[in-house]
Amino acid sequence: MPSVAAPHAAFHRTYALQIAANAPGSRMATAFAARGASRVQTTEYFDAIRTRGDRAAIRDEWIGRAIRSPLRRTCQSDGRFRHWTRVPEINNRYLRVILLPDGVTVHNAFFDRPFRP
C-alpha cells in the first residue's frame, strides 16, 4: 500500500520548485514579465465565472501581483495553490487567487473578506 505521506511530499516538492521558478530573474519570472502583467493564463471555468458582477472588476494586474508576490501562499489538498495579495486600489481588500497545480494557470480569483494576514 502506498504511503499517505508520499503524495503530500510530492506536492511540497512541486511547490518548492514553483517558488524557485517564480524567483526574480528565473526563466519563468522573465517569461511572465515578457508577456506583460496584464496577461494571465486562465481555465475555462474562470473565464466563465469572471463575467459575474463581483468578479468582473478584478484586474489581471492584481492577479499577476498575487502570483508574483503573494502575502501568503498555501497548498490545498488537491494540489492547487492559494495566493493572497492586498489591493490598495480597492480599499486594501485582499484578493485570493487559486492556481492549478502547474502554479501558473488561474482557476479562480475573488475578494476574500475573512482573510487576515
NUFIDREN-28592 format. One record per residue: x, y, z of N, C-alpha, C in turn; residue number from 1. Coordinates in pm, whole numbers. Layout:
// NUFIDREN-28592
VEXKOL     n.px     n.py     n.pz    ca.px    ca.py    ca.pz     c.px     c.py     c.pz     k
VEXKOL        X        Y        Z        X        Y        Z        X        Y        Z   NUM
...
// end
This chain:
// NUFIDREN-28592
VEXKOL     n.px     n.py     n.pz    ca.px    ca.py    ca.pz     c.px     c.py     c.pz     k
VEXKOL       85     -118        0        0        0        0       89      124        0     1
VEXKOL       62      222      -90      145      342      -96      131      425       30     2
VEXKOL      237      492       63      239      578      180      147      697      161     3
VEXKOL       76      735      267      -12      852      263       71      978      251     4
VEXKOL      190      980      309      274     1098      306      336     1122      169     5
VEXKOL      349     1018       88      416     1031      -41      349     1134     -133     6
VEXKOL      218     1129     -156      159     1231     -243      175     1371     -185     7
VEXKOL      160     1382      -53      173     1512       12      314     1567       -6     8
VEXKOL      412     1481        9      551     1522       -8      576     1567     -152     9
VEXKOL      513     1498     -247      528     1535     -388      472     1675     -412    10
VEXKOL      360     1708     -350      304     1842     -363      401     1946     -310    11
VEXKOL      463     1918     -195      556     2014     -137      680     2033     -225    12
VEXKOL      730     1921     -282      844     1932     -373      808     2017     -494    13
VEXKOL      690     1990     -552      643     2066     -668      629     2212     -632    14
VEXKOL      570     2240     -516      551     2378     -473      686     2449     -454    15
VEXKOL      783     2379     -394      915     2439     -375      979     2471     -509    16
VEXKOL      965     2382     -606     1019     2408     -739      950     2528     -804    17
VEXKOL      818     2540     -784      746     2650     -844      784     2782     -779    18
VEXKOL      808     2782     -649      853     2904     -582      989     2945     -639    19
VEXKOL     1078     2848     -655     1211     2879     -710     1198     2929     -853    20
VEXKOL     1107     2870     -930     1090     2911    -1070     1033     3052    -1080    21
VEXKOL      958     3094     -980      899     3228     -982      990     3333     -919    22
VEXKOL     1108     3293     -875     1200     3388     -814     1244     3492     -917    23
VEXKOL     1265     3615     -873     1310     3719     -968     1435     3673    -1043    24
VEXKOL     1433     3696    -1173     1546     3658    -1257     1538     3518    -1314    25
VEXKOL     1443     3434    -1265     1432     3299    -1318     1370     3304    -1458    26
VEXKOL     1382     3194    -1531     1325     3190    -1666     1175     3210    -1663    27
VEXKOL     1105     3148    -1565      960     3162    -1558      921     3306    -1528    28
VEXKOL      990     3369    -1433      959     3507    -1399      988     3599    -1516    29
VEXKOL     1097     3573    -1587     1132     3654    -1704     1028     3637    -1813    30
VEXKOL      983     3514    -1835      881     3489    -1937      750     3556    -1900    31
VEXKOL      715     3551    -1771      591     3614    -1726      599     3765    -1748    32
VEXKOL      713     3826    -1714      730     3970    -1731      729     4007    -1879    33
VEXKOL      786     3920    -1963      792     3949    -2106      654     3952    -2169    34
VEXKOL      563     3868    -2120      430     3869    -2180      338     3971    -2115    35
VEXKOL      387     4041    -2013      313     4151    -1954      231     4109    -1835    36
VEXKOL      221     4199    -1737      148     4169    -1614       -2     4160    -1639    37
VEXKOL      -48     4216    -1750     -192     4217    -1774     -242     4088    -1838    38
VEXKOL     -153     3995    -1869     -196     3872    -1934     -168     3755    -1841    39
VEXKOL     -273     3682    -1808     -257     3565    -1723     -324     3447    -1791    40
VEXKOL     -273     3328    -1763     -330     3205    -1817     -445     3164    -1727    41
VEXKOL     -561     3133    -1785     -680     3101    -1706     -747     2973    -1756    42
VEXKOL     -829     2915    -1668     -910     2799    -1705    -1039     2847    -1770    43
VEXKOL    -1108     2756    -1838    -1239     2790    -1896    -1338     2826    -1785    44
VEXKOL    -1327     2757    -1671    -1414     2787    -1558    -1398     2932    -1515    45
VEXKOL    -1274     2977    -1500    -1251     3114    -1457    -1299     3213    -1562    46
VEXKOL    -1277     3182    -1689    -1326     3271    -1795    -1477     3287    -1788    47
VEXKOL    -1548     3178    -1757    -1694     3184    -1748    -1740     3257    -1623    48
VEXKOL    -1678     3228    -1510    -1723     3289    -1384    -1684     3436    -1374    49
VEXKOL    -1585     3475    -1452    -1538     3614    -1448    -1641     3712    -1503    50
VEXKOL    -1743     3664    -1567    -1847     3753    -1619    -1943     3797    -1509    51
VEXKOL    -1938     3731    -1393    -2022     3773    -1280    -1982     3912    -1233    52
VEXKOL    -2077     3986    -1185    -2052     4123    -1141    -1943     4138    -1038    53
VEXKOL    -1940     4047     -940    -1840     4058     -833    -1700     4018     -879    54
VEXKOL    -1690     3948     -992    -1559     3906    -1041    -1510     3992    -1157    55
VEXKOL    -1600     4058    -1226    -1564     4136    -1344    -1469     4252    -1311    56
VEXKOL    -1475     4303    -1189    -1393     4417    -1151    -1248     4378    -1117    57
VEXKOL    -1220     4250    -1108    -1085     4205    -1072     -994     4219    -1194    58
VEXKOL     -890     4297    -1177     -797     4325    -1288     -689     4218    -1296    59
VEXKOL     -644     4194    -1419     -536     4098    -1440     -408     4141    -1368    60
VEXKOL     -385     4270    -1358     -262     4316    -1289     -265     4277    -1142    61
VEXKOL     -383     4276    -1079     -393     4235     -938     -368     4085     -927    62
VEXKOL     -422     4010    -1022     -399     3865    -1023     -249     3838    -1040    63
VEXKOL     -187     3910    -1133      -43     3894    -1154       37     3927    -1030    64
VEXKOL       -6     4029     -958       61     4067     -832       51     3954     -729    65
VEXKOL      -67     3892     -722      -85     3780     -628        3     3662     -665    66
VEXKOL       21     3638     -795      104     3527     -839      252     3556     -813    67
VEXKOL      296     3676     -847      437     3712     -836      484     3736     -693    68
VEXKOL      403     3805     -614      449     3839     -478      333     3834     -379    69
VEXKOL      288     3713     -347      176     3699     -254      213     3732     -110    70
VEXKOL      114     3779      -35      133     3797      110      143     3662      178    71
VEXKOL       65     3567      128       66     3431      183       37     3334       70    72
VEXKOL       99     3216       80       75     3107      -16       46     2981       64    73
VEXKOL      -51     2905       17      -76     2774       78     -105     2674      -33    74
VEXKOL      -82     2549       -1     -112     2440      -94     -236     2368      -44    75
VEXKOL     -335     2355     -131     -457     2282      -95     -432     2133     -107    76
VEXKOL     -520     2052      -49     -504     1907      -54     -515     1851     -196    77
VEXKOL     -579     1926     -289     -591     1880     -427     -474     1925     -514    78
VEXKOL     -373     1990     -453     -255     2032     -527     -262     2174     -580    79
VEXKOL     -378     2236     -569     -390     2376     -613     -328     2467     -509    80
VEXKOL     -293     2587     -553     -228     2683     -465     -316     2805     -443    81
VEXKOL     -317     2852     -320     -387     2976     -287     -283     3085     -267    82
VEXKOL     -305     3198     -331     -218     3314     -316     -306     3432     -276    83
VEXKOL     -261     3510     -179     -333     3630     -138     -246     3753     -162    84
VEXKOL     -311     3862     -199     -243     3990     -209     -338     4100     -165    85
VEXKOL     -281     4209     -117     -362     4324      -79     -377     4413     -202    86
VEXKOL     -498     4467     -220     -525     4554     -334     -555     4694     -282    87
VEXKOL     -454     4782     -279     -474     4917     -226     -577     4997     -306    88
VEXKOL     -590     4967     -434     -685     5039     -519     -831     5014     -480    89
VEXKOL     -856     4907     -406     -991     4871     -361     -993     4870     -208    90
VEXKOL     -958     4981     -147     -964     4997       -1     -889     4889       74    91
VEXKOL     -774     4847       20     -690     4746       85     -759     4612      108    92
VEXKOL     -852     4578       22     -915     4445       32     -815     4340      -12    93
VEXKOL     -838     4216       31     -748     4106        0     -807     4020     -112    94
VEXKOL     -724     3995     -213     -764     3913     -327     -702     3775     -310    95
VEXKOL     -785     3672     -321     -736     3534     -319     -738     3483     -462    96
VEXKOL     -627     3426     -504     -614     3368     -637     -583     3220     -620    97
VEXKOL     -662     3136     -686     -641     2992     -682     -575     2950     -812    98
VEXKOL     -458     2886     -801     -384     2839     -917     -392     2688     -926    99
VEXKOL     -391     2637    -1048     -384     2492    -1068     -247     2442    -1022   100
VEXKOL     -230     2312    -1009     -102     2258     -963       19     2300    -1047   101
VEXKOL       -4     2349    -1170      110     2396    -1251      167     2527    -1198   102
VEXKOL       96     2592    -1105      144     2715    -1043      133     2839    -1128   103
VEXKOL       70     2828    -1245       61     2939    -1337      -84     2968    -1378   104
VEXKOL     -161     2864    -1401     -297     2879    -1454     -394     2918    -1343   105
VEXKOL     -466     3029    -1365     -562     3080    -1267     -693     3004    -1281   106
VEXKOL     -737     2943    -1171     -864     2872    -1169     -976     2957    -1109   107
VEXKOL     -940     3047    -1016    -1040     3130     -952     -971     3251     -888   108
VEXKOL    -1045     3357     -871     -995     3476     -802    -1115     3551     -746   109
VEXKOL    -1103     3594     -621    -1213     3665     -557    -1162     3742     -437   110
VEXKOL    -1237     3842     -394    -1200     3917     -275    -1240     3834     -154   111
VEXKOL    -1144     3814      -65    -1158     3724       50    -1183     3807      176   112
VEXKOL    -1307     3826      210    -1342     3911      325    -1286     3863      458   113
VEXKOL    -1293     3734      489    -1244     3692      621    -1092     3683      633   114
VEXKOL    -1017     3698      523     -872     3683      528     -808     3791      615   115
VEXKOL     -714     3747      701     -634     3836      782     -489     3794      765   116
VEXKOL     -400     3885      729     -259     3848      707     -189     3805      835   117
// end
